[in-house]
Amino acid sequence: MENNYHVPVLLKECIDGLNIKPDGVYVDVTFGGGGHSREILKNLGKDGVLIAFDQDPDAQRNKIDDPRFHFVDQNFAFLKNNLRLLGYKTVDGILADLGVSSHQFNEPERGFSTRFDAALDMRMDKQGKLTAADVLNTYSEDQLHKIFGIYGEVKNAKSLARAIVTGRVDRPVLTLADFKAVAAAHIPKGKEHKYMAQVFQALRIEVNAEMKVLEDFLIQTADVLKPGGRLVVMSYHSLEDRPVKSFIAKGKFRGEVDKDFFGNEQKPFKAITRKAIVADEAELERNSRSRSAKLRVGERL
């Protein structure tokens, strides 16, 4: 089941990064197909515990039948509270794989993929109110310009935003075909796939408030990891990698490291590797999705 759902990226490197103690408590905050979780369980003894988070109802079908395994049907922005509810104030390791699972891209009705003409949905949490179609039909030109530029790094973000706002007057932009119809003149020839991927990335990040969720999550990891505990985070674009890198290096997202009265750095983590870990040639051949993956590991001080 899990193999078709999502092939885990940098699996060995993630497990090595967690530095698993057999009787430790570990958290996989992006359960998905359960590939990373199954590997963590293999490294735990009978007293070890694994807690997995996923707000996607499709991921729940992959739950693991194991007394050491607990599933939390929540977004990882609520990490700390949910761990408390289960009786854990601190844990030994936290893993986050920030990629969208292949499964979500392969389900047309989820609206994540640029390959199927489907309703523009893109909600990770199906209970969420905001969809990609809502963003395209209700946001101002200025808001759309910002989203496409910042979250998608779309080159012609301004003219694309104008085209959408003008086009939606005649008919709402509800499906992939509707979007292509209003944006046709702005999609660069020969680069359609990359361009649409950037636009869809921007919409997905906005719909799911991904940047705010990521920052909220990272701040909580400093509170719940035991000294010596590991934070292992895998991201797939620079927009996610930057805050992860900054938080592990400085304990904050902007500005320099805080220092105490004596000039000692006040930061929760030390970086285990200076540079991000990336996939080797063998993995790149096996799994094309690993091409953009960057893995960072921090140890709680």
N, C-alpha and C positions, 0 to 999 in steps of 0.2 A: 504493500500500500504506500509506504512512505517514499519508496524509490521513484514512483511516478509523480508523487506529490511535489517533491523538491529534493534535489541532490545537495547534501550539505557541503558548503565550501570550506576549504582550509580546516578540515575536520581534525586532523592530527595536531595541527598548530594551535587550534582552539583548546583542545584537551591538555596539551603541554602547557599552554598559557595559564590554565586554571590551577595547575600544580595540585592535583586532587589528593586530599587525605581520605583514606577509606571510610572514616567515621564522620566526615564533615557534612555540612549542610550547604547545598549548592542551588543556584537559581538560574534557570534558562528562561529569560524574559520574552523570548520570541520562539515559542515552541514549534509552530508551523507543522511540518511533516514529522517532527520528532527525531530527526536524524542525529542532531547534536545530543539531545536528551538521552537517547539509547546508549550512545557512546559514554556519556557521563556515568550512567548507571552501571555499565560494565566495569568501571574503575572504582565504584563504591563498594564497601563491604556491607554486611547485613545491617549495621547500625547507621549507615549513611542515609542521607535524605536528599531528594531532588524535588524542588518546587518549580513548576512550569507555568508561565503566563501566556495567554493568547486570547485576544478579544474576538478573533475570527471564528464564527460558528463552524466553518468547514474544518478548522484545525482540531476541534473537539473530537472528531471521528477518529483521530489518530492517537487518542489517549492510551497510555501504557498501563497494562494490568500488572502492577507490581506494588507490594505494600510500602515500598520506600518512596513511591511517586505520588505527588499531590498536584492536581491541576487547578489553576485559578483562571476563571473566565473573566479576565480584566485586562485593560491596557496597562502596560508597565509604568505609566505615569503614576499609578497608585501602588507602587512597589512596597513602600514602607508600611502603609496601613494594612495591606493584605498580609504581609509577613507577620505583623503583630497579631492579626486575627487568628493566624495559624499557630501563634505562640512562639514566634521567633523574633527576637529583637535584633540579633546579629547573625550573619552567615559567613561562610568561608570563601565563597566565590560566586561571581555573577557573570553570566554570558549573555551578550546581546548580538544578534545577527540582524542588522538593520535592512537587509534586502527584502523586497517583496517576493514572496515565494513563487516559483514557476507555476504552481497550481493556480494562483490568483490570476496570473497572466493567461492561463489556458482555459479559464472559465468565461465564456463570452459575456454572460449576463452581469458579471462583476464590473465590466466597463473599464478595466485597467489596460486592456491590450489595444494596440493600434492595428491589429490584424483582423478584427471582427467588427462588422457594423452592429453596434449595440448601443443601448442607452448609456449616456455618460454618467456613470454612478461613482465608482472609485472609493466608496466607503469601506474602510477596513472593518469597522464596527457597523453591522447592518442596522443597529438601532440609532445610529447617528442621524442628525437632521440634514446636514449640508451635503449636497451631491455636487459633482463636477458641473452638471447642467445648471444647477443653481448659481454657481460661481460665474459661469459664462453668460447667464441671462440677467443677473441682477447687479453684478459688480460694476463700478464706474470704470470709464476708460483708464483713469489714473491708477486705480487699484489693479486692474488687469495688467497694465504696463509693468507695474512693480513686481507682481507675481511671476510673470513670464521672464522678466529680466533677472530677478534675484534668485528665484527657485529653479528656473529652467536654463538660465544663462542663454536665453534665446536672443540672437543678434538683432533681429528686427522687432523686438518686443513692442515698441511704441506703435508701429504701423499695423502690427497684428491686432493689438488691442483696439485700435480705431476701426479696423475692418469688422471685428466681432460686434462692437457696439452699433455700428452702422447697419450691419447685416441682420442683426436680431430684431430690428424694427419691423422688417417684412415677415420674418418667421423665426420662432425661437430655435436655439441651437440645442437640440435634445439628444442627437445621436452622433456617432463618428462621421456619418455621411453628411449630416448638417454642418458639422464643423469644417469638413473638407470643402464644402460648397462655399462657405463664407471666407475661408482662409486661402482658397486655391491660388490666388495671385501672389501670396506671400510665402508659399512653400517652395524652397529652392530646388530647382530641377536636379535630379541625380542624388539629392541628399534628403529625399522625403522621409526615409525611415529614421534617420538621426534627428531630423527636425521635429517630427511628430513625437519621438521618444522624449525630447527635451520639454515640449509643450505638456505632454501627459505627466511627466515627472513634476512639473510646476503645479499642475492642477491637483495631483495626488497629495503633494505636500501641504497644499492649502486646505483641501477637504479634510485631511486627517490631523491638521495642526502639528505636523511632524516635528518641526524645529523646536516648538515650545515643549512638546512632549519629551523630546530628547534631552533638552536642558533640565527639565524638571526631574527626569529619571537620573541623570548623571549626578545632580546635587544630592539626591537621596542615597546613591550608592556610597557616598562618603560617610553617611550616618549609619548604614546597616552593615558595612563590611568590618570584620574583625581586623585588628592589626595583623599584617602578614597576609590578609585575604586578597584575592586577585579579582580585578575587573578586566574582562576580556570583551572588546567591542570590535565588531567588523562592520565597516561601512563601504558604500559602493559609489559615492560621489563626494567631491571635495566639500560640498555644502554640509554634509554630515561629519566628514572626517575632521574638518577644522575645529568645531567645538569639542570633539572627543580628544583630539591632540592637545588642545589648549587646556582642557579641564584636567587631564592627566599630568600635564607639565606644570600648571600653575594653580589649579584648584578654582579657576574662574574662566569665564568665556571672553572677557575683554580686559585690556590693561595688563599691568605687570603683577607679578606675585606679591601678595601682601607680606610685610615683614613686621616682626614684633619690635619692641623698644630697643632690643640689643642687635637688631639687624638680621635675626634668624628668619629664614623663609617659613611662612605659615601656609603649608599646602598639604592636602590629605594624601596624595599619592606620589610614588616615584615611578618613572617609566622604566619598564623592564627591558625594552629594546629602544635604542635611540631612534631608529627609523621604523616605519610601518612594515609589518610582515606581508609579503605578497605571494601569490601562487607560483610554484615552480613550473617548468616546461611540461612535465608529465600531467600535472593537474589542468593546465591550460588546454592541453589536447583533449583530455577527458571531459572537461566541463567549461564551456565557453563563458559561462556566467562568472567564473572566478577571475576573469581578466581585469575587472575594475575593483576587485575586493582589496581592502586595506585593513589589516588587523593590528590593533594596538592593545598593549597589556600594561596595566598599572597595578602596583602593589600598595596596599593601604599601609601608611606609616604609623 
